Amino acid sequence: MLDQVFYFLRRYVIPRPVFEFFQPAYHWALALLGALAYDFPSRGLIVIGVTGTNGKSTTVEMLDALFTAAGFKTASLSSIRFKIGEKVIDNRFKMTMPGRFFVQKFLHDAKRAGATHVILEITSEGIKQSRHKYINFAAAVLTNLTPEHIEAHGGFENYKKAKGELFKALDGRGISVVNLADANVEYFLGFPAGEYIGYALEASDKRQATRDKTQGTSDKGQETGNKKQEARSGKQELRIIAPVNYEVNELGVRLHFSDDWEVFAPLKGKFNAENMLAAIAVGEVFGISHEAMRKTFANFRGVPGRMEEIQKEPFRAIVDYAFTPNALRQVYATLSGRDKGQEVRSKDSKLICVLGAAGGGRDKWKRLELGKIAGEYCSQVIITNEDPYDENPRSIMEDVRRGTEMRDATYEIIEDRRLAIRNAIEAAKPGDTVVITGKGSESSIAAAGGRRIPWDDRAVVREELARRGLVTSDKRQVAGDTK
């Protein structure tokens, strides 16, 4: 009730300039009221927050699977779904951390259902609106950090600082888990924590680093396996979780560790190797057995809309959520076979890309970059509509086009997303790969005036494959015209 009163006042009573001035206090008040209304539900729960630019949702799903396999009742919240035990609800909000008490209520419901471990996907915009406040985090996990939401935060440094708030919330007591390959890792290691865990995939990132609590200095060295480093006098140790080596190929991802154990998952891409390693690092510190982790990953089939393979033969059709330049590059590098150890298609085959990963009204800077990346990797680029909101879809696509042209790539613009997918499928020949990016498992397209068009890339791909006589059509109702 109180949150509805706040919403009414913000929307209809308080002048916009006045609200913007008091906006931080408004969001802080909602966070406090939410915690009070549900009696600070994170108390008594082990809450793990996962943040970063890419890989958050997949890492959350992996952690949920690991803790479940270890015998704990878990709950998880991500951009994909809300899960408490066996109860799963798709996330249809088009936001990861819905506001107005939602996260606190989720924790309350999880606790009432008997959950002991909760994994939360934490976004920079959720942090900006204080939705992480009054949650006792046992651990914070960083996947990676690349430019995103730059316009909303007013620059990359502000974006980084927003992510840092999750680690600040550890307040010197929780566990800090960071990707040692990330260029910003020292910033996140600078926040006081009870324990520091670093994970590294590449040999160049297997660094022994100890943190001086007072001076914030670090020493660098080398380490492999998951061995605990001895603390030096006056400094806090950094435990490093790292494989001796790893393989990424068409069969999946295999991580070999120094203590005679290995983990295999039927997943694609080096980025999924990093996601696995992040989850393993958390599993190690929380005492999940190697056998439980091995079995969990062997049966982990991926996350809806993340490198989801809809068809294998005679050509591959893949749907992926990638909407940031870094994520798009990783998807294309994986499917083109240009990443380490990856041979996923023959050299004479084509990578046909349906690119609709530049939503309206935000982060206009990345449109050119997305176009350039597609032009670099794709044999054929079809630029299409995604989530235009109140912006002219054609204007968005033209911005992407300029980037594609800079790579002298073959491209076309088809505003109707279904028609774009249809043309890509019709153009594909045996051995080719068709990849549709930007929406993943999302269930709608955000159009002008707040209108939501029912949509599912995966269902549309199945329908268009069936139209070509290749697979049975998905029965899900989707839109036929996205213009």
N, C-alpha and C positions, 0 to 999 in steps of 0.2 A: 504493500500500500504506500509506504513512504517513498519508494523509488518512483512510483507513478506520480506522486505529488511533485517530486523533484523534476520529473520529465515535463509535466504540465507547465510548471513555472518557467523552465528553461525554454520551452517551445512557444509559449503564448504570452507570458507576462514580462520576463526580463528582457530588456533591449539587448540585441546581439553584441554590441561593443562592450556592454557591461558584463555579459556572460563570459565573453572571451577573456576578459581581465581576471575574472574569478574562476575560470575553468579548472585550473589545477586544484583549487580548494573544493570545487564542486565534485570532481572525481574522487578526491581523497575522502570527502564526506560520504559519498556513496559506498566506497570500499569499507569504511568503518561501520556504517550502518548495516551493510551486508554481513559483516563479520559478527556484529552484535545480534542481528536478527537470527542468525543460525548458530549462535553460541560458540564462535571461533572454532569451527569444525576441524581445522587442520591439526588441532591439539590431539595427540594420541594417534595420529596417522604418520606414516613415513611418506612424505611428499617429495617427489623428484621433478624438478623443472628442467625442461629441455629447450634451449634457445639457439639462435643462429639464423643464417639466411636460408640455407638449403639443408634438406635432410632431417628436419625436425620431426615431421609426422612419421616418417619411416622409423626413425630411432625410437619414438614413443611406442609404436606398434611392436618393435622388437623387444623393448623393455617389458611391455605388458606380457608378451609371450614368455619371456624368460622368468619373470616372477611367478607367473601362473604355473609354469612347468616345475618351479621350485616348491610348489605347494601353497603359495600365498593367494589369498583372494585379492584381486587387483581391480583398479578402476583407472581409466585413462581418458583424457580429453585432448582432441587434436582437431585439425582442420578437416579431417575425414569423418570422424564419428565421436560420439560420447558413449563410453562403455563402463558399466558397473557389473562386475561378475559376468554372467552370461547375457545380461540385458544390453542390447546395442541399439543406438539410435543414430541414424545418419545426421551429420552436421549440415544443415541446409541454410545456415545463417549467412554464408559467405563471409564469415569472420571466425577466427579461431577461438577467441576468448570473448564470447558475448557478455555484454555489460549488465548493469542493473541487477546485481546480486547473483547472476547466473553461476559464476564460478564457486562462490561460497555455498550456494544451494547444492551444486554438484558434489562438493566435498561433504556436505551434510548428508546427502542421500547415500553417498558411498560409505560413509561411516555407519549409518543406520543399517545398511545392507551387509555389514560385517567386513568390509574391505580393510586391509591393513596397509597396503601400498597403493599410492596414487601417482600416476605419471601425467604431468601437465605439459602441454606444448605452450611455451611462453613467447608471445610476440612483442615486438617493439612498440606497436600501437597499443596493445593491451597494457604494457608497462607505462606508456605515456598517460594512460587514463587510470593509472593506479590499480588495475585489476589484479596485480600480484601482491598488493598490500595485505597485511594481516593474515598471511599464509606462512606457516612455519616450514621452511624448506630444509629437508635433510640433505639434499644434494642439488647442485646446479650443473648442467651439462652444456658445453659449447660445441656445436657441430662445426661451424665455419662462419666467416663474416666477410661479405662482399657488399658493394653498394646496392641498396634497396630502400624504398620509402624515403628517398632523399628529400623530395619536396615537402613531404609531411613533417619531417624532422628538421628541415632547414640545414641540411648538410650531413656528410658521412660521420663527422665527429659526434654530432648530436645523436645520430643513429647508434653509433658504438656505445655512447654513454647510456642510452636507454637500455641496451642489452646488458650493460654492466650493472644496472640496478638489480638484476636477478642475483648476481654474485655478491653484491653489497648486502642483499637480504640474508645471506648466510650468516652475517654478523659474527664472523670468526669461529663459528661452531660447526657449520655443515661441511660437506665434502664438495670440493671444486674439481670438476672433471673437464679438461680442456684438450682441444686438438692442437698438438704441438706443431703441426704443419701450417697452422694459420698465422698470417703475418701479424695479427693483433694479440697473439697469445700472452705476451708479457703484460699487456694491459689487464687482462682478466686474471692473471696470476697475482696481480697486485692487490686484489681484494682479500682481506683477512678470511681465512677458512681454518677449520679444524684439521683438514687433511687435503693435500693436493695430489691429484691424479692426472697424469698426462698420457695421451695415447698417440701413437705415431705409426704410420703405415710404411713410409719410405725410410731407407737407411739414413738419409741425410737429416731426417727429423728425429732420429732416436737420440735425443739429447738428455744428458743428466743435468738438471738445473735445480739448484737449491735457492730458496727465497730467503733473503735477509728481511726479517719482519720490520726492522727499523729503517734500513737504507733502501730496501727494494731492489737489491742487486741480484744477479744470477751468475752461476758458473755453468759452463757448457762442457759436455763430454759425450760419451757414447754408451748406449746400453741396449741390449736386446732381451726379448722374453718379457715375462711379467715378474720381475724381481724387485723387491723393495730396496731402495737406496738408503744407505746409512746416513743419518742426519749428522751434519757437521756442527761443531760447537757454535751455538748462537744462531743457527740457521734451521729453517724448517725443511724437511725433506720433500722431494717430489717423487712420487712413485710412478714409474713409467711402464705402461702396458704396450707391448709392441711385438709383432710377429718377427721371426727370423727371416721369413720371406712369404710371399703371397702369389697367388695365381688368379687371373681374371680371364675367363674365356667363355665360349658359347655355352658350356655346361653350367657355369656358375662361378662363385667366388670361393677360394680356399685359402685360409690363413694358417700358416705353420708356425707354431710357437716353440720356444727353446726347451720347454720342459716336457717334450715328447707328447704333445697333444696338438690336434689340429681341428679346425672348424670348417665345415663346408655348408654353403647355402646355395640353392638353385636360383640365384639372382644375377642380374646383369649389371656390369659397370663397376669401375673403380670407386665411384662415389658410394656404391653400396658396400664396398669393402670398408670404407671409412665409417659408414653408419653402423656396420656390424661391430667394428672395433670400439666405437663409442659405447655401444650396448654391452660389449664384453667387459670393458673397463669398469662400468657400473656394476655389472654382475660380479666381477672379481672383488670389489671393495665391499659388496653386501653379502659375500660368502656363498654365492650360487656355485654349485659344483660344475666342474668341467664337463662331466657326463651330461648333466641337465642342459648345459649350453650347447653341447654338440648335438644332442637330439632335437633341441628346439630349432636350431638353425637348419638342420637337415630337412625339417618339415615346414620351414618358413617359405611360403609361396609368394611373398611380396605383399604390397599394399595396393588397394584399388586405385587405379588411375596413375600409378607410378611405374613407368616402364611396363605397363600391362600389355601383354601380348594377346591380341584378339585372334590372330590367325598366324600359322607358321608356313603353310604351303597353299598354293604354289609360290606365293610371295608373302612376306611378313607384313602384318598390320599392327602397329603399336600406338597406344595412347599414353601420353605423359603430361603431367601437370606443369612442367617447367615453364616458368614465366619470367625468370631473371636471366640476365646474360650468362652468368656463370653456370646456372643449372642447364640452360639450353646448350651451351658449349659441351658440357659433360655428356648430355644425352646424345648429341650428334657425334661426339668423339667415340662414344661407345658403339653406336650403330654403324659408324663408318670404318671401325676397326683401327682408328688412329691412336688409341690409347694403349698403354703398356700391356703386352701379352694378349691383346684382343684380336681375334679373327672371326668376326661374326657375319661377314658376307664376302662373296667373291669380288675380285677387283673389277670385273666387267659388269657388275650389277649397279643399279642406281639407288640412291637415297632420295626419295620423294617426300618433301616436307610440306605439311599444311601448317602454316605459321599463323596462329592467332593468339598471341601472348602479350598483347599490349593494351590493357584496359584503358578506358577513358578517364580523363580528369586527374590523372596521377602519373608521376614518374615519366614525363614525356622524354626526358634525356635518354632513356634506355631503348626507345623505339629504333633509333638509328643503329644502335649496337646490336639489337636483335636481328635486324635486317642484314647487317654485315656478317654476323655469325652464320646465319642461314646461307648467305651467298658463298661463304667459305667452305661449308661442308656439303651442301645439298646439290644434287644433280639437277633438281627441279624444285622451285619454291612456289607454293601457292599461298599468297597472303590473303587472309580472310578476317572476318569479324570475330570479336571475342565478347568482351563486356564493355560496350561503349558508354554505358550510363547516359549522361546528357550531352556527351560530345558527339560530333559528327563522325560516324564510323569511317567515312571515306577519308577524312582528314587524318585519322589515326593510321590507316593503311598506307596513305601517301608518305607519312613519316617513316614507316618501316621500309617502304619501297626505296627510298633514297639510300638507305643503308645497303640494301640488296644490290642496287645498281653500282655501288662503289666496288663491289667484288665481281662485276661483269657477269653476273649469274643469270641463268634462265629463270624467268619468273612470270607470274600472272597474278592479277588481283581479281578475286571472286568474293564479293561481299557476303553472299548467302553461304553460310558455313556448311550446310548440307551439300550444296552443289560443289563446294570446294573439296569436300571429302570424296564425293562421287567422282569428280574428275581425277583426283589422285589415284583412286582405286582402279578406274578405267585405264589409266596410263601405265599402271604397274604390270610388269612382265615377270615370268618365273625367275626367282632369285633376287628380285628387287625388295626393298624395304620401304613401306609407307609409314611415316610417323606423324601423328597429329598432336600438337602441343598447345598448352595454354589453359586447359580446363580440367583435364584428368577425370576424376569421378564426380565433378560438380553436377548439380541437378538442374541448373537453370542458367540462362543468360540474362545479365542485368542490362536492361534497355532504358530508354529515356522515360522520364516521369515516374521513376520507381517501378516500372513494369518488369516483371520476371517472366521470361519465356521458358517453359519447361524444356529441358535439354539434357542429354547425356551423350557425350562423344562416343562412348563405347557402344551404346545401343544403336546410334546412327551408323557407326562403322559396320556393325553386324547386319543392319538392314541393307546397307549399300553393297556389302559382300553378297548377301542373299539375292539382291537384285541382279547381280552378275552371275548368280547360280553357284556360289561357292560355299555358303553356310546357311543354316536355318536362321531366319530373322528373329531377333529379340522381340518379345511381345510388349516391352515397356513403351508407354506413350511418350513420344517426343515431338518437338516442333518440326515442321517441314520448311519453314521460311524464317530466317533469322535477320532479315533486313529491317 
